[in-house]
Amino acid sequence: MDTRDPSVALYDFIEIYANFFEEVCALEQEKLAVLRSGEIPQIQQMITRQQAIAKRMENIEGKRMALQQAAGMAQYTFKEILAEAPAEDRARLKMLFDRIRTEIANIKYLNEKSMVCARTRLQMIKDPQGDLPVCGYSRQKNGRGLGSLLIMETKV
């Protein structure tokens, strides 16, 4: 059992939380590559890995919520946690929250690309004579064109 101040335990856990999302993002990149390859054994292995990471995410979210509850910050957003943090912890926490936010945005982006790829693969199975590009990704209908960049390469 952790006997430290609940707020300190939460602040320390946030680094573990950020590292976890970096790991998830790396797995999303692998998933996209595997889907593009079309190799069924690799796709099956990736499904198993995705299921394991989903279970880990459930556990890590449970721990985060419990730590926030113990620290008296149960319903707080990252911004509110940052405002409550001692001045000496704010810079580190802000950096961690920014990492988390960036990784989550990248995960969403990569997952969107993976979904398009999977749909394209399924369409190719349904219509093997079709002229569909392999995992073609067009955001044209959203007005972004084919030149969409990874979120990390986008200037803010």
N, C-alpha and C positions, 0 to 999 in steps of 0.2 A: 504494500500500500504506500502511496506517495504521501509523505508527511510534510512536504513543502507547502508554502502559501498557495492556495488554489489559483490565484492569478498568475503566479510565477510558473506553476505547472502548465497552465494554459499557454502562456507565452512561449515556453519551451516546446510544447507540442506543436505549435504552429509551424515550426521549422520542419518537423516530421511530416506534417500535412502538406507543406509546399513541395518537399521532396517526393512525396507520393504522387502528386499531380504531374510532376516532371516525368516520373516513371510511366504514368498512364499515357502521357503525350507521346513518349517514345514508343510505347506499344501501339498506339494509334497509327504512327508512321509505319511501323512494321506491318500492321494490318492492311494498310493501303497497298503496300508493296506486294504482299501476299495475294491480295485480291486481284491486283493487276497481273500477277504471274499466272493465275488461273489453275495453279497446282492444287488439286483436291486434297491430298494428304496434308499439305501445308495449311490449307484453309481449315481443315478439321482440327489441326493442332492449334491454330489461332483461336478457333471458337472455344476450345477448352481453356486456353489462357485468358480469354475475355471473361469467361464465367468465373474463373478464379479471381481476377481483378475486381469483378463486380462484387464478389463476396468480401474481399478485402476493403473495398470502398464502403460497403455497408458497415463493417466493423470500425473503420477509421472515423466515419461520420458519427457513429454511436459514441465513440470515445470523445470526439470533439464536443458533441452536445453535452455529454456528462461533465466534461471539464468546464465548459461555459456555465453550466448550471451550478457547479460547485463554486465557481468564482463570482456567482451572482450576476452573470451576464447572459442568461439563458436565451433571450430573444435579440441579443445585440447583433448588429451588423459589424463587418470588419471596421468600418469607419467609427462606429460607436466604441468598439473595443479599443481602437487606437486613441480615441479621445480620453478614455478612462486610464490608459496606461501611464505609468510614471515617465517623466521626461527622458530618463536615461534609456528606456526601452523603445521609445517611439520610432527612432530612425530604423532600428533593426526590424521592428514589426511592420513598418510601412514597406520596407524592401521585401519582406516575406509576403505581405498581402499583394503587392504588385506582381511578384512572381506567380502567386496563385491565380490571380486574375488573368495574367498573360497565358499561363498554361491552360486554363479552362477555355479561354477563347480559341487557342490553338487546337485543343481537343475537339471542340465543337466544329471548327472548320475542317479538320481532318476527317471527322466522323461524317460530315456532310459529303465530302469527296468519296469516302468509302461507300456510302449508301448509293451514290450515283454509279459508282463502279459496279457494285453488286447488282443493281438494277440492269445495267448494261449487259453484264454477264448473263443474267437470267433471260434478258431479251434475245441475246445471241443463241441461247439454248432453244428458245421457242422458235426463232427464225434464223436458222444457221446460214441461210443464203442472204441475209440482210446486209446492208452496207453500213452497219453501225461501227463507229470507231471503238477500239478496245479501251474501255473505261474512259471514254471521252467525257470531258467535264466542261460544260458550258454554263456560264451564269448569265448568258445573254438575256434570258427572260427577266432577270433581275436588274438589267441595265448595267451590268458590270463587265460584260464581254469576256473573252477568253483570256485576257491578260491578268486575271486575278492573281494577286501575290499572296504568299503566306503572310499571315497577320504580323509576324515578327519583322517582315521586310517593309511594312507599311509605315510611312511617315505619319507622325501624329502632330 
